Amino acid sequence: MAKIGIFYGSSTGNTELIAEKIKALFGNDADTCNIDAASIEDIEKYEFLIFGTSSWGIGDTQDDWDDFMDILSGMTFNKKKLALFGLGDQINYPDSFADGIGIIYDAIYDRVDVVGAWPLDGYTFNESAAVKNGMFVGLAIDKENQPHLTDSRLEKWVNILKKEMIS
Ligand SMILES: Cc1cc2nc3c(=O)[nH]c(=O)nc-3n(C[C@H](O)[C@H](O)[C@H](O)COP(=O)(O)O)c2cc1C
C-alpha cells in the first residue's frame, strides 16, 4: 500500500485534477481518494496525509469537506504528518482567497503535524483564512488566473513535502 493518502473534495474537477498531478509527482508512494467516498478507516490507514479542497460560497470549504467536518473533528490523528492544498480564485474572491485550506487547518491543526507551508509571493488578494504567521498553511493553486504557474508550484511543493514528510 502507498504511504501517502491524498484526500480531496472537488465540485467541478479542478481540485481532483491537481490531486492527480500531486499523486503523479509522488509516483508509487501516493494514492488519491475523493473525500465523498472516504471513511475514517480509509484515512487512518496512511502513514502521511494530504488534504485538498477548493473554496466555495465565499469563504467555505468544498461541499463534501463540509459534510466531512464533523467526522474530522472526532479524529485523533496522533500528530501524523499532514499537508494541505487548495484551489481558489484570487481575482473574484480576494477577501476569501483559498479560505477552504484555512478552515480544514483550523479544524485539525492541534492533532496533526502540518508540513508544506507556502509563501505568499506571486499572489494578489486581501484576506485569506489560509494565511497564518505570514504564510499559507498549504499550497494555494489558482487555476482561473495563474494556470501557467500551477505545474512549477506543484513541483516545488512536492519536493518540499518529500523532505518534510517522508525523510
Ligand atoms: C460560487 C463560487 C464561489 C466561490 N468562492 C470562492 C472563495 O470564497 N474563495 C476562493 O478562493 N475561490 C472561490 N471560488 C473559486 C473556486 O474555488 C475555484 O473555481 C476552484 O478551482 C474550484 O475547484 P473545484 O472544481 O475542485 O471545486 C468560488 C467559485 C464559485 C463558482
The ligand as an SDF file (V2000), in Angstrom:
LIG
                    3D

 31 33  0  0  0  0  0  0  0  0999 V2000
  -19.9530   30.3940   -6.4300 C   0  0  0  0  0  0  0  0  0  0  0  0
  -18.4560   30.3050   -6.2490 C   0  0  0  0  0  0  0  0  0  0  0  0
  -17.8980   30.6520   -5.0360 C   0  0  0  0  0  0  0  0  0  0  0  0
  -16.5040   30.6300   -4.8670 C   0  0  0  0  0  0  0  0  0  0  0  0
  -15.9540   31.0590   -3.6840 N   0  0  0  0  0  0  0  0  0  0  0  0
  -14.6050   31.1470   -3.5920 C   0  0  0  0  0  0  0  0  0  0  0  0
  -13.9990   31.7100   -2.4270 C   0  0  0  0  0  0  0  0  0  0  0  0
  -14.6540   32.1370   -1.4670 O   0  0  0  0  0  0  0  0  0  0  0  0
  -12.6290   31.7770   -2.3810 N   0  0  0  0  0  0  0  0  0  0  0  0
  -11.8460   31.3420   -3.4230 C   0  0  0  0  0  0  0  0  0  0  0  0
  -10.6250   31.4520   -3.3320 O   0  0  0  0  0  0  0  0  0  0  0  0
  -12.4070   30.7880   -4.5320 N   0  0  0  0  0  0  0  0  0  0  0  0
  -13.7420   30.6910   -4.6430 C   0  0  0  0  0  0  0  0  0  0  0  0
  -14.3100   30.1500   -5.7790 N   0  0  0  0  0  0  0  0  0  0  0  0
  -13.4140   29.6060   -6.8440 C   0  0  0  0  0  0  0  0  0  0  0  0
  -13.2670   28.0750   -6.7820 C   0  0  0  0  0  0  0  0  0  0  0  0
  -12.6730   27.6650   -5.5740 O   0  0  0  0  0  0  0  0  0  0  0  0
  -12.3930   27.6340   -7.9660 C   0  0  0  0  0  0  0  0  0  0  0  0
  -13.1210   27.8130   -9.1430 O   0  0  0  0  0  0  0  0  0  0  0  0
  -11.8900   26.2030   -7.8820 C   0  0  0  0  0  0  0  0  0  0  0  0
  -10.9350   25.9930   -8.9080 O   0  0  0  0  0  0  0  0  0  0  0  0
  -12.9880   25.1630   -7.9760 C   0  0  0  0  0  0  0  0  0  0  0  0
  -12.4020   23.8980   -7.7660 O   0  0  0  0  0  0  0  0  0  0  0  0
  -13.2260   22.5070   -7.7960 P   0  0  0  0  0  0  0  0  0  0  0  0
  -13.6840   22.3110   -9.2020 O   0  0  0  0  0  0  0  0  0  0  0  0
  -12.2450   21.4770   -7.3990 O   0  0  0  0  0  0  0  0  0  0  0  0
  -14.3580   22.6190   -6.8170 O   0  0  0  0  0  0  0  0  0  0  0  0
  -15.6840   30.1780   -5.9410 C   0  0  0  0  0  0  0  0  0  0  0  0
  -16.2720   29.7970   -7.1620 C   0  0  0  0  0  0  0  0  0  0  0  0
  -17.6340   29.8690   -7.3250 C   0  0  0  0  0  0  0  0  0  0  0  0
  -18.2160   29.4900   -8.6800 C   0  0  0  0  0  0  0  0  0  0  0  0
  1  2  1  0
  2  3  1  0
  2 30  2  0
  3  4  2  0
  4  5  1  0
  4 28  1  0
  5  6  2  0
  6  7  1  0
  6 13  1  0
  7  8  2  0
  7  9  1  0
  9 10  1  0
 10 11  2  0
 10 12  1  0
 12 13  2  0
 13 14  1  0
 14 15  1  0
 14 28  1  0
 15 16  1  0
 16 17  1  0
 16 18  1  0
 18 19  1  0
 18 20  1  0
 20 21  1  0
 20 22  1  0
 22 23  1  0
 23 24  1  0
 24 25  2  0
 24 26  1  0
 24 27  1  0
 28 29  2  0
 29 30  1  0
 30 31  1  0
M  END
$$$$
